[in-house]
Amino acid sequence: MFDKKFLKEEFNMSWEELMSWDHFIKVTDFIEGLSIEEKELAKEAYRSLKNILGEDFLKDMMYRNHPLLMKISNRIPNARKWVIQFANTLEKIKTSPKFPKLIQNLIHHGDTTLTEIAIIGKFVSNDFNVKIYPDILINSKSKETDIVINLPIYLKDIFVEVTVLELPTIQKEVEEIWDKIDNTIRGVNFSLFITTVVYNKISNKHLQKILEKIKLIAHDVTSSQIFRFYSEENLLDVGISFSSQSQEYLDWCKTKRIEPNSYSEKFINIDERSRLQLKVNKKLEQVLQLPIDNPGILVIHSNNLFGILGSYKTYMTALQQMIAKYDNIIALILTTDFTSFKDSKTIEYHGNYFFLDNRYVLGGWTYLIWNNYSKFEVTKELKEQLIQTFKPTRYLY
């Protein structure tokens, strides 16, 4: 529980002091929903990250508005569990020859490298031997692939290519608006509760004027401890509250049909399946350039494709048809960050798997599609190990 004394101390701290390894460790003791053991593991994880990444790493992350900073500073219990998992993965691979390159990629290619680390973490946590960015020879030329995995029970190295299905331009613009609003308000008071709905594009000049007004409102909410909001019709709504239990705040969120302390948009429409097919086909062509004597797995990460329970058969069928002509591919795996932390469900359909962490609406999902036309045998033991590896984890969020 964050008491008034602690919040008062934070109010007088600079952004650099709030975004520090030592403060992340201190905050952990106040987070409800974590056991004593989990709090100690989280604190040890931050110490590990400080040792591996260095004291100045966070400053660099702040200047870059890096996605990792939001993950490691988030105060919900499951975010701290994610930090434990993230630090454990880095500890297990820090002696790898290409580890320094992985960290440089993490700095400069945030989302993509975070996805790679998440996939590496899944493999190393499920008894796979993992090599990161190994050099391989193709037609007498050296080439670097993403990951190579192997198991004692499977004689061949398996080449794993990881790719991220990026957001369309319009959705990137919306996320930039969310980030700028969030950073403006957090710069005034990190502990305020924020709800934002975006209805349309906003020019940079106009957004700057809006941010100046929102900053004044954030100061007012901090000093008066009352709920305030900023609205422009058909453009955006922003609600700011000192307390998550403010009835005015909750009523306002209800009228906007959005959950408290969340971000939303009301106008994006994406042809997900067409974009996915283009991305998969492009990446599969790259995988074909890998050594033909080794099996390959393609992992595609996307937060834009949702595993609606009623549509999984359609997706499974389409994905299986996509990879049928690539005989060096043994499996295609689609993953996402999202998870609901509710009951998980495993659905098998024609030998393929759909893992759903919330079987009611969206939640976290994973598709595991086997290539029945691959020239490489996939043993029962390897299949079982891969199924176990990609079942939803409660630590991702």
Secondary structure, 3 states (H helix, E strand, C coil): CCCHHHHHHHHCCCHHHHCCHHHHHHHHCCCCCCCHHHHHHHHHHHHHHHHHHCCCHHHHHHHHCCHHHHHHHCCCHHHHHHHHHHHHHHHHHCCCCCHHHHHHHHHHCHHHHHHHHHHHHHHHCCCCEEEECCEEEECCEEEECCEEEEECCEEEEEEEEEEECCCCHHHHHHHHHHHHHHHHHHHHCCCCEEEEEECCCCCHHHHHHHHHHHHHHHHHHHHHCCCEEEEECCCEEEEEECCCCCHHHHHHHHHHCCCCCCEEECCCCCCHHHHHHHHHHHHHHHHCCCCCCCCEEEEEECCCCCCCHHHHHHHHHHHHHHHCCCCCEEEEEEECCCCCCCCCEEEEECCEEEEECCCCCCCCEEEEEECCCCCCCCCHHHHHHHHHHHCCCCCCC
